[in-house]
């Protein structure tokens, strides 16, 4: 295979390194594990052969997530919802409207969230050795501290190979390459920060919203990620096919059935899929409401209130535009809007809260992330009802979110205070609400 050229896509001000190779009819975006280095990949014979085979049935887009490999280093590593834009950026750079998304290990969590949030850009989803909850990888605080000790003392020597590919531990050449992979993938400090951020991953609540055709592959004795993680993914995603293979290695390109993994992927990618209803998407809903609006109307009179309301609406619409929110409805003095990223929605709610204070008014806001039906500009579904009910529990000046939102923005730098577990009117089950710290 000819030398693969590394290119750069822009995600806002961040440069994301990527490569394109292969001649298949299906575009496939490969989301790597927690660290990667796309040029170093080709120096390992097993991986190079595996990638060439992958390229025989797909046009593959391989990239380094921001903060790792050849992509820009960042002052603060972002959470999953922000890193979803890395996938969009490489697709946009190549003019790809829709692709199959392939995620391994921690990259599987990102790929899953992307497929749920962007079904219009996701042809299918493939997961290998993936998980919805970080504890499937590092289950205890003691295990994390042991890993941190390795990072502090021995990162770059390749000794972590036993944690990811034990069948290759006695291969000197592979171990040497693995040590270089550690060094090039991320510095010790960056890797520890990345692990801490990933420790907040829990996307179990959004799995039922993954409606694209999905393939979940997991090795039964995967040494890094418990097989129950793969079973859970397949169980909760409505259109998932599950394949469980023998083996202990976590990385898919080594081990007794590395070729079988490719065989299953090839069959899945080149098969016929039923048409999907892309109107069902994972989105974050935001509801806002002016505090004590009725009392203000009585005190101000209708004309002055209408003028104040016009100023309020203008401010809210300006903030929605700034944070890429989509206005759905203005029910009286409140707004209903949707966002493709929960962190962006929270920042917008907080910005609205601060901006309207110049008018001498206070708002409350509620947010939830869930599956919605979008049709002819209308948005409906249980997630809408939950978002509205969450807002109803917010006090003056408060931005209140569901625990689902809190879990999805882990690593974003946002801080929360846990509130009570409540039963929302008309919504089955109990839910914990969380207050965004001011």
Secondary structure as GFF3:
##gff-version 3
##sequence-region A 1 438
A	DSSP	beta_strand	7	11	.	.	.	ID=ss1
A	DSSP	beta_strand	14	21	.	.	.	ID=ss2
A	DSSP	beta_strand	26	31	.	.	.	ID=ss3
A	DSSP	alpha_helix	38	41	.	.	.	ID=ss4
A	DSSP	alpha_helix	45	57	.	.	.	ID=ss5
A	DSSP	beta_strand	58	63	.	.	.	ID=ss6
A	DSSP	alpha_helix	80	93	.	.	.	ID=ss7
A	DSSP	beta_strand	99	104	.	.	.	ID=ss8
A	DSSP	alpha_helix	106	117	.	.	.	ID=ss9
A	DSSP	beta_strand	122	128	.	.	.	ID=ss10
A	DSSP	three_ten_helix	134	136	.	.	.	ID=ss11
A	DSSP	alpha_helix	141	154	.	.	.	ID=ss12
A	DSSP	alpha_helix	161	164	.	.	.	ID=ss13
A	DSSP	three_ten_helix	166	168	.	.	.	ID=ss14
A	DSSP	alpha_helix	172	185	.	.	.	ID=ss15
A	DSSP	alpha_helix	188	198	.	.	.	ID=ss16
A	DSSP	three_ten_helix	204	209	.	.	.	ID=ss17
A	DSSP	beta_strand	214	219	.	.	.	ID=ss18
A	DSSP	alpha_helix	227	236	.	.	.	ID=ss19
A	DSSP	beta_strand	240	245	.	.	.	ID=ss20
A	DSSP	alpha_helix	258	270	.	.	.	ID=ss21
A	DSSP	beta_strand	280	290	.	.	.	ID=ss22
A	DSSP	alpha_helix	293	300	.	.	.	ID=ss23
A	DSSP	alpha_helix	302	322	.	.	.	ID=ss24
A	DSSP	beta_strand	326	329	.	.	.	ID=ss25
A	DSSP	beta_strand	335	339	.	.	.	ID=ss26
A	DSSP	alpha_helix	342	355	.	.	.	ID=ss27
A	DSSP	three_ten_helix	356	359	.	.	.	ID=ss28
A	DSSP	beta_strand	363	375	.	.	.	ID=ss29
A	DSSP	beta_strand	378	380	.	.	.	ID=ss30
A	DSSP	alpha_helix	382	392	.	.	.	ID=ss31
A	DSSP	beta_strand	399	402	.	.	.	ID=ss32
A	DSSP	alpha_helix	403	408	.	.	.	ID=ss33
A	DSSP	beta_strand	416	423	.	.	.	ID=ss34
A	DSSP	beta_strand	430	436	.	.	.	ID=ss35
###
